[in-house]
């Protein structure tokens, strides 16, 4: 035979052969006895051989049926074991995807405490600035930037997106930066990013130079931090993510002014997975960890977006 018979017919044969009874097979499969008889007859017609010997209201496997049943039962057992193992793996592994700036800084520095709190869980984390397709991946939860409205997903607000200029102390001193307008004459990373114009406006600087194609634009705050700490320019970054570097003096925030965008940071997962233990444990832990940093930012940054 070049093609496998219909799986429904094979499944019906396996149950009927294992139980040696069409009525009991019908109960197990949620079918009528007539449907079981029909499926068996269809399979026999396809094979050109009888699978059961029918005699006086009873059935027993024919020689062909006896040869076929062990292999089919083993195949279903193997498939059952594979799906059981997959379910076990999924229950014991939390897969997280986070935007690079958050995942590579704040979250990476703290995720170990979550694993210590729940040692029975394995944690896998990836970082990407692209939206993860939950249907095409094994990601359980993601950290996203946006408005919080994604069809089919539950969104938990974490904080408002905010940035401010950060640089090395040597850069600030070498360039005599004393007021926000001084930043117009120094090397700025991604100088044409709209965040710069919006931050200058918030800082009271209204006269800006004509945008130029010159300048360096890097892919993430992780790359910008490397350039900044090497003394190459000043970058618009999220101070909360760089508290360790700011506390150690490797980077400084020369001005308190923050640019608060119209976007927020959200914890998201499929809405049909509300109540899944590993997801709820991570959600509770993440909110508790973020609450520890509330004192570092103005209250407005913790207020949910309208």
Buried (B, 14 or more C-beta within 10 A) or exposed (E): EEEEBEEBBBBBBBBBBBBEBBEBBBBBBEBEBEBBBBBBBBBBEEBEBBBBEEEEEEBEBBEBBEEBBEEBBEEBEEEEEEEEEEEEEBEEBBBBBBBBBBBBBBBBEBBEEBEEEBEEBEBEBBBEEEBBEBEEEEBBBBBBBBEBEBEEBBBBBBBBBBBBBBBBEEBBEEBEBEEBBBBBEBBBBBBEBEBBBBBBEBBEBEEEEEEEEEBBEBEBBBBBBEBBBEEBBBBBBBBBBBBEBBEEEBBBBBBEBBBBBEBBBBBBBBEEBEEBEBBEBBBEBBEEBBEEEEEEBEEEBBEEBE
